[in-house]
Amino acid sequence: MDDKKKEVVGNTEIVPVEITEEFLKEKLYEVRGVKVMLDSDLAEIYGYETKNFNRQVKNNAKKFEG
């Protein structure tokens, strides 16, 4: 990808994502009147695999209370 750095972890290639307002709007969903984002989308934004992202949330639950 252009001049973006790629990182390979295990056999998974991690590519940095440019975060724009449009990108975030595409990742927002409305469920029963509440705006939400999928864990897989958040993991992509933060550069984690979904499994590892969920582990971080579980281990730091107080930081993610709503």
Biopython code that builds the backbone (N, CA, C, O; Angstrom):
import numpy as np
from Bio.PDB.StructureBuilder import StructureBuilder

atoms = [
    (1, "MET", "N", (0.837, -1.175, 0.000)),
    (1, "MET", "CA", (0.000, 0.000, 0.000)),
    (1, "MET", "C", (0.885, 1.242, 0.000)),
    (1, "MET", "O", (1.589, 1.465, 0.984)),
    (2, "ASP", "N", (0.886, 1.994, -0.964)),
    (2, "ASP", "CA", (1.629, 3.244, -1.104)),
    (2, "ASP", "C", (2.849, 3.277, -0.190)),
    (2, "ASP", "O", (3.698, 2.388, -0.244)),
    (3, "ASP", "N", (2.930, 4.310, 0.652)),
    (3, "ASP", "CA", (4.079, 4.446, 1.546)),
    (3, "ASP", "C", (3.718, 4.102, 2.985)),
    (3, "ASP", "O", (4.452, 4.458, 3.907)),
    (4, "LYS", "N", (2.602, 3.417, 3.190)),
    (4, "LYS", "CA", (2.215, 2.985, 4.532)),
    (4, "LYS", "C", (3.009, 1.748, 4.904)),
    (4, "LYS", "O", (3.258, 0.888, 4.059)),
    (5, "LYS", "N", (3.410, 1.654, 6.167)),
    (5, "LYS", "CA", (4.175, 0.508, 6.636)),
    (5, "LYS", "C", (3.233, -0.640, 6.943)),
    (5, "LYS", "O", (2.183, -0.448, 7.558)),
    (6, "LYS", "N", (3.612, -1.826, 6.515)),
    (6, "LYS", "CA", (2.851, -3.025, 6.805)),
    (6, "LYS", "C", (3.587, -3.796, 7.886)),
    (6, "LYS", "O", (4.815, -3.757, 7.968)),
    (7, "GLU", "N", (2.833, -4.489, 8.706)),
    (7, "GLU", "CA", (3.428, -5.323, 9.748)),
    (7, "GLU", "C", (2.790, -6.700, 9.643)),
    (7, "GLU", "O", (1.580, -6.824, 9.452)),
    (8, "VAL", "N", (3.602, -7.713, 9.768)),
    (8, "VAL", "CA", (3.089, -9.076, 9.730)),
    (8, "VAL", "C", (3.230, -9.680, 11.119)),
    (8, "VAL", "O", (4.325, -9.745, 11.679)),
    (9, "VAL", "N", (2.101, -10.121, 11.662)),
    (9, "VAL", "CA", (2.071, -10.766, 12.971)),
    (9, "VAL", "C", (1.535, -12.165, 12.737)),
    (9, "VAL", "O", (0.412, -12.345, 12.269)),
    (10, "GLY", "N", (2.360, -13.159, 13.073)),
    (10, "GLY", "CA", (1.976, -14.540, 12.760)),
    (10, "GLY", "C", (1.873, -14.656, 11.251)),
    (10, "GLY", "O", (2.849, -14.405, 10.544)),
    (11, "ASN", "N", (0.724, -15.026, 10.756)),
    (11, "ASN", "CA", (0.527, -15.061, 9.305)),
    (11, "ASN", "C", (-0.500, -14.018, 8.878)),
    (11, "ASN", "O", (-1.064, -14.103, 7.787)),
    (12, "THR", "N", (-0.746, -13.009, 9.764)),
    (12, "THR", "CA", (-1.713, -11.959, 9.482)),
    (12, "THR", "C", (-0.991, -10.666, 9.171)),
    (12, "THR", "O", (-0.118, -10.234, 9.924)),
    (13, "GLU", "N", (-1.355, -10.052, 8.062)),
    (13, "GLU", "CA", (-0.766, -8.772, 7.690)),
    (13, "GLU", "C", (-1.608, -7.653, 8.279)),
    (13, "GLU", "O", (-2.823, -7.614, 8.085)),
    (14, "ILE", "N", (-0.964, -6.744, 8.999)),
    (14, "ILE", "CA", (-1.650, -5.605, 9.596)),
    (14, "ILE", "C", (-1.232, -4.357, 8.833)),
    (14, "ILE", "O", (-0.047, -4.034, 8.739)),
    (15, "VAL", "N", (-2.226, -3.661, 8.290)),
    (15, "VAL", "CA", (-1.977, -2.464, 7.500)),
    (15, "VAL", "C", (-2.613, -1.276, 8.213)),
    (15, "VAL", "O", (-3.789, -1.341, 8.573)),
    (16, "PRO", "N", (-1.865, -0.188, 8.428)),
    (16, "PRO", "CA", (-2.445, 0.989, 9.071)),
    (16, "PRO", "C", (-3.646, 1.508, 8.278)),
    (16, "PRO", "O", (-3.665, 1.458, 7.049)),
    (17, "VAL", "N", (-4.641, 2.005, 9.006)),
    (17, "VAL", "CA", (-5.856, 2.513, 8.395)),
    (17, "VAL", "C", (-5.908, 4.013, 8.605)),
    (17, "VAL", "O", (-5.685, 4.494, 9.716)),
    (18, "GLU", "N", (-6.201, 4.757, 7.547)),
    (18, "GLU", "CA", (-6.369, 6.204, 7.684)),
    (18, "GLU", "C", (-7.767, 6.461, 8.234)),
    (18, "GLU", "O", (-8.766, 6.081, 7.624)),
    (19, "ILE", "N", (-7.825, 7.106, 9.385)),
    (19, "ILE", "CA", (-9.095, 7.346, 10.048)),
    (19, "ILE", "C", (-9.616, 8.718, 9.635)),
    (19, "ILE", "O", (-9.034, 9.750, 9.969)),
    (20, "THR", "N", (-10.717, 8.703, 8.907)),
    (20, "THR", "CA", (-11.362, 9.947, 8.498)),
    (20, "THR", "C", (-12.781, 9.961, 9.056)),
    (20, "THR", "O", (-13.287, 8.942, 9.526)),
    (21, "GLU", "N", (-13.400, 11.102, 8.998)),
    (21, "GLU", "CA", (-14.777, 11.223, 9.470)),
    (21, "GLU", "C", (-15.690, 10.295, 8.674)),
    (21, "GLU", "O", (-16.571, 9.650, 9.243)),
    (22, "GLU", "N", (-15.486, 10.227, 7.379)),
    (22, "GLU", "CA", (-16.300, 9.353, 6.519)),
    (22, "GLU", "C", (-16.101, 7.880, 6.887)),
    (22, "GLU", "O", (-17.061, 7.109, 6.932)),
    (23, "PHE", "N", (-14.861, 7.500, 7.146)),
    (23, "PHE", "CA", (-14.547, 6.124, 7.535)),
    (23, "PHE", "C", (-15.307, 5.747, 8.812)),
    (23, "PHE", "O", (-15.896, 4.669, 8.897)),
    (24, "LEU", "N", (-15.286, 6.653, 9.807)),
    (24, "LEU", "CA", (-15.970, 6.375, 11.066)),
    (24, "LEU", "C", (-17.485, 6.318, 10.885)),
    (24, "LEU", "O", (-18.149, 5.487, 11.503)),
    (25, "LYS", "N", (-18.034, 7.190, 10.048)),
    (25, "LYS", "CA", (-19.481, 7.175, 9.802)),
    (25, "LYS", "C", (-19.921, 5.854, 9.190)),
    (25, "LYS", "O", (-21.014, 5.368, 9.480)),
    (26, "GLU", "N", (-19.073, 5.266, 8.340)),
    (26, "GLU", "CA", (-19.398, 3.983, 7.723)),
    (26, "GLU", "C", (-19.400, 2.852, 8.748)),
    (26, "GLU", "O", (-20.078, 1.842, 8.559)),
    (27, "LYS", "N", (-18.648, 3.017, 9.825)),
    (27, "LYS", "CA", (-18.514, 1.965, 10.839)),
    (27, "LYS", "C", (-19.551, 2.079, 11.954)),
    (27, "LYS", "O", (-19.655, 1.177, 12.786)),
    (28, "LEU", "N", (-20.319, 3.164, 11.990)),
    (28, "LEU", "CA", (-21.344, 3.342, 13.016)),
    (28, "LEU", "C", (-22.650, 2.696, 12.569)),
    (28, "LEU", "O", (-23.075, 2.839, 11.422)),
    (29, "TYR", "N", (-23.272, 1.986, 13.495)),
    (29, "TYR", "CA", (-24.561, 1.363, 13.243)),
    (29, "TYR", "C", (-25.518, 1.832, 14.326)),
    (29, "TYR", "O", (-25.095, 2.151, 15.437)),
    (30, "GLU", "N", (-26.801, 1.875, 14.009)),
    (30, "GLU", "CA", (-27.786, 2.232, 15.019)),
    (30, "GLU", "C", (-28.616, 0.996, 15.334)),
    (30, "GLU", "O", (-29.248, 0.411, 14.455)),
    (31, "VAL", "N", (-28.603, 0.616, 16.597)),
    (31, "VAL", "CA", (-29.340, -0.555, 17.065)),
    (31, "VAL", "C", (-30.256, -0.105, 18.193)),
    (31, "VAL", "O", (-29.782, 0.351, 19.233)),
    (32, "ARG", "N", (-31.549, -0.227, 17.998)),
    (32, "ARG", "CA", (-32.542, 0.177, 19.001)),
    (32, "ARG", "C", (-32.307, 1.602, 19.490)),
    (32, "ARG", "O", (-32.440, 1.887, 20.679)),
    (33, "GLY", "N", (-31.958, 2.487, 18.570)),
    (33, "GLY", "CA", (-31.779, 3.895, 18.895)),
    (33, "GLY", "C", (-30.448, 4.261, 19.510)),
    (33, "GLY", "O", (-30.247, 5.409, 19.907)),
    (34, "VAL", "N", (-29.523, 3.300, 19.598)),
    (34, "VAL", "CA", (-28.204, 3.547, 20.181)),
    (34, "VAL", "C", (-27.148, 3.343, 19.102)),
    (34, "VAL", "O", (-27.169, 2.338, 18.391)),
    (35, "LYS", "N", (-26.227, 4.294, 18.980)),
    (35, "LYS", "CA", (-25.146, 4.157, 18.005)),
    (35, "LYS", "C", (-24.075, 3.237, 18.568)),
    (35, "LYS", "O", (-23.620, 3.415, 19.698)),
    (36, "VAL", "N", (-23.676, 2.251, 17.769)),
    (36, "VAL", "CA", (-22.690, 1.264, 18.206)),
    (36, "VAL", "C", (-21.664, 1.027, 17.110)),
    (36, "VAL", "O", (-21.887, 1.357, 15.945)),
    (37, "MET", "N", (-20.528, 0.446, 17.505)),
    (37, "MET", "CA", (-19.512, -0.001, 16.557)),
    (37, "MET", "C", (-19.209, -1.456, 16.862)),
    (37, "MET", "O", (-19.221, -1.864, 18.023)),
    (38, "LEU", "N", (-18.940, -2.234, 15.837)),
    (38, "LEU", "CA", (-18.602, -3.637, 16.009)),
    (38, "LEU", "C", (-17.191, -3.778, 16.558)),
    (38, "LEU", "O", (-16.320, -2.954, 16.281)),
    (39, "ASP", "N", (-16.974, -4.828, 17.336)),
    (39, "ASP", "CA", (-15.646, -5.061, 17.890)),
    (39, "ASP", "C", (-14.609, -5.250, 16.791)),
    (39, "ASP", "O", (-13.458, -4.844, 16.949)),
    (40, "SER", "N", (-15.002, -5.856, 15.691)),
    (40, "SER", "CA", (-14.053, -6.071, 14.590)),
    (40, "SER", "C", (-13.629, -4.745, 13.957)),
    (40, "SER", "O", (-12.480, -4.592, 13.544)),
    (41, "ASP", "N", (-14.555, -3.788, 13.881)),
    (41, "ASP", "CA", (-14.218, -2.470, 13.342)),
    (41, "ASP", "C", (-13.300, -1.707, 14.284)),
    (41, "ASP", "O", (-12.346, -1.067, 13.842)),
    (42, "LEU", "N", (-13.586, -1.771, 15.585)),
    (42, "LEU", "CA", (-12.718, -1.113, 16.566)),
    (42, "LEU", "C", (-11.326, -1.741, 16.573)),
    (42, "LEU", "O", (-10.324, -1.033, 16.671)),
    (43, "ALA", "N", (-11.266, -3.050, 16.471)),
    (43, "ALA", "CA", (-9.973, -3.733, 16.427)),
    (43, "ALA", "C", (-9.180, -3.270, 15.211)),
    (43, "ALA", "O", (-7.974, -3.044, 15.306)),
    (44, "GLU", "N", (-9.845, -3.128, 14.077)),
    (44, "GLU", "CA", (-9.169, -2.650, 12.854)),
    (44, "GLU", "C", (-8.615, -1.249, 13.063)),
    (44, "GLU", "O", (-7.481, -0.967, 12.677)),
    (45, "ILE", "N", (-9.397, -0.376, 13.666)),
    (45, "ILE", "CA", (-8.972, 1.003, 13.898)),
    (45, "ILE", "C", (-7.739, 1.046, 14.807)),
    (45, "ILE", "O", (-6.800, 1.804, 14.561)),
    (46, "TYR", "N", (-7.755, 0.227, 15.851)),
    (46, "TYR", "CA", (-6.660, 0.243, 16.815)),
    (46, "TYR", "C", (-5.507, -0.694, 16.453)),
    (46, "TYR", "O", (-4.508, -0.751, 17.170)),
    (47, "GLY", "N", (-5.638, -1.426, 15.350)),
    (47, "GLY", "CA", (-4.538, -2.258, 14.881)),
    (47, "GLY", "C", (-4.381, -3.567, 15.622)),
    (47, "GLY", "O", (-3.272, -4.092, 15.716)),
    (48, "TYR", "N", (-5.461, -4.104, 16.147)),
    (48, "TYR", "CA", (-5.442, -5.382, 16.847)),
    (48, "TYR", "C", (-6.213, -6.416, 16.045)),
    (48, "TYR", "O", (-7.020, -6.071, 15.183)),
    (49, "GLU", "N", (-5.961, -7.680, 16.334)),
    (49, "GLU", "CA", (-6.864, -8.718, 15.865)),
    (49, "GLU", "C", (-8.073, -8.651, 16.795)),
    (49, "GLU", "O", (-7.931, -8.270, 17.957)),
    (50, "THR", "N", (-9.242, -9.008, 16.312)),
    (50, "THR", "CA", (-10.467, -8.917, 17.103)),
    (50, "THR", "C", (-10.344, -9.676, 18.419)),
    (50, "THR", "O", (-10.756, -9.178, 19.467)),
    (51, "LYS", "N", (-9.785, -10.864, 18.367)),
    (51, "LYS", "CA", (-9.617, -11.691, 19.569)),
    (51, "LYS", "C", (-8.789, -10.955, 20.618)),
    (51, "LYS", "O", (-9.156, -10.933, 21.793)),
    (52, "ASN", "N", (-7.686, -10.358, 20.207)),
    (52, "ASN", "CA", (-6.820, -9.638, 21.148)),
    (52, "ASN", "C", (-7.472, -8.355, 21.646)),
    (52, "ASN", "O", (-7.299, -7.979, 22.805)),
    (53, "PHE", "N", (-8.214, -7.689, 20.784)),
    (53, "PHE", "CA", (-8.923, -6.478, 21.191)),
    (53, "PHE", "C", (-9.935, -6.817, 22.284)),
    (53, "PHE", "O", (-10.006, -6.127, 23.302)),
    (54, "ASN", "N", (-10.713, -7.874, 22.076)),
    (54, "ASN", "CA", (-11.703, -8.288, 23.070)),
    (54, "ASN", "C", (-11.044, -8.675, 24.387)),
    (54, "ASN", "O", (-11.598, -8.425, 25.458)),
    (55, "ARG", "N", (-9.878, -9.278, 24.314)),
    (55, "ARG", "CA", (-9.143, -9.637, 25.534)),
    (55, "ARG", "C", (-8.752, -8.368, 26.301)),
    (55, "ARG", "O", (-8.861, -8.319, 27.526)),
    (56, "GLN", "N", (-8.298, -7.344, 25.572)),
    (56, "GLN", "CA", (-7.921, -6.080, 26.223)),
    (56, "GLN", "C", (-9.134, -5.433, 26.892)),
    (56, "GLN", "O", (-9.026, -4.910, 28.002)),
    (57, "VAL", "N", (-10.274, -5.466, 26.228)),
    (57, "VAL", "CA", (-11.489, -4.892, 26.808)),
    (57, "VAL", "C", (-11.860, -5.664, 28.075)),
    (57, "VAL", "O", (-12.190, -5.065, 29.099)),
    (58, "LYS", "N", (-11.805, -6.985, 28.000)),
    (58, "LYS", "CA", (-12.154, -7.815, 29.165)),
    (58, "LYS", "C", (-11.221, -7.525, 30.340)),
    (58, "LYS", "O", (-11.671, -7.428, 31.481)),
    (59, "ASN", "N", (-9.938, -7.386, 30.065)),
    (59, "ASN", "CA", (-8.950, -7.157, 31.126)),
    (59, "ASN", "C", (-8.984, -5.739, 31.680)),
    (59, "ASN", "O", (-8.441, -5.480, 32.754)),
    (60, "ASN", "N", (-9.619, -4.814, 30.953)),
    (60, "ASN", "CA", (-9.694, -3.410, 31.383)),
    (60, "ASN", "C", (-11.143, -2.929, 31.368)),
    (60, "ASN", "O", (-11.424, -1.827, 30.897)),
    (61, "ALA", "N", (-12.053, -3.737, 31.874)),
    (61, "ALA", "CA", (-13.490, -3.477, 31.779)),
    (61, "ALA", "C", (-13.891, -2.107, 32.338)),
    (61, "ALA", "O", (-14.792, -1.464, 31.800)),
    (62, "LYS", "N", (-13.240, -1.660, 33.400)),
    (62, "LYS", "CA", (-13.608, -0.371, 34.002)),
    (62, "LYS", "C", (-13.379, 0.793, 33.044)),
    (62, "LYS", "O", (-14.087, 1.797, 33.121)),
    (63, "LYS", "N", (-12.420, 0.683, 32.158)),
    (63, "LYS", "CA", (-12.150, 1.745, 31.187)),
    (63, "LYS", "C", (-13.214, 1.800, 30.095)),
    (63, "LYS", "O", (-13.338, 2.809, 29.401)),
    (64, "PHE", "N", (-13.977, 0.727, 29.939)),
    (64, "PHE", "CA", (-14.943, 0.644, 28.854)),
    (64, "PHE", "C", (-16.391, 0.693, 29.333)),
    (64, "PHE", "O", (-17.306, 0.443, 28.549)),
    (65, "GLU", "N", (-16.611, 1.008, 30.596)),
    (65, "GLU", "CA", (-17.980, 1.099, 31.111)),
    (65, "GLU", "C", (-18.682, 2.272, 30.454)),
    (65, "GLU", "O", (-18.076, 3.316, 30.214)),
    (66, "GLY", "N", (-19.951, 2.095, 30.168)),
    (66, "GLY", "CA", (-20.708, 3.143, 29.488)),
    (66, "GLY", "C", (-21.605, 3.797, 30.370)),
    (66, "GLY", "O", (-22.322, 4.709, 29.958)),
]
sb = StructureBuilder()
sb.init_structure("model")
sb.init_model(0)
sb.init_chain("A")
sb.init_seg("    ")
for serial, (resi, resn, name, xyz) in enumerate(atoms, 1):
    if name == "N":
        sb.init_residue(resn, " ", resi, " ")
    sb.init_atom(name, np.array(xyz, "f"), 0.0, 1.0, " ", f" {name:<3s}", serial, name[0])
structure = sb.get_structure()
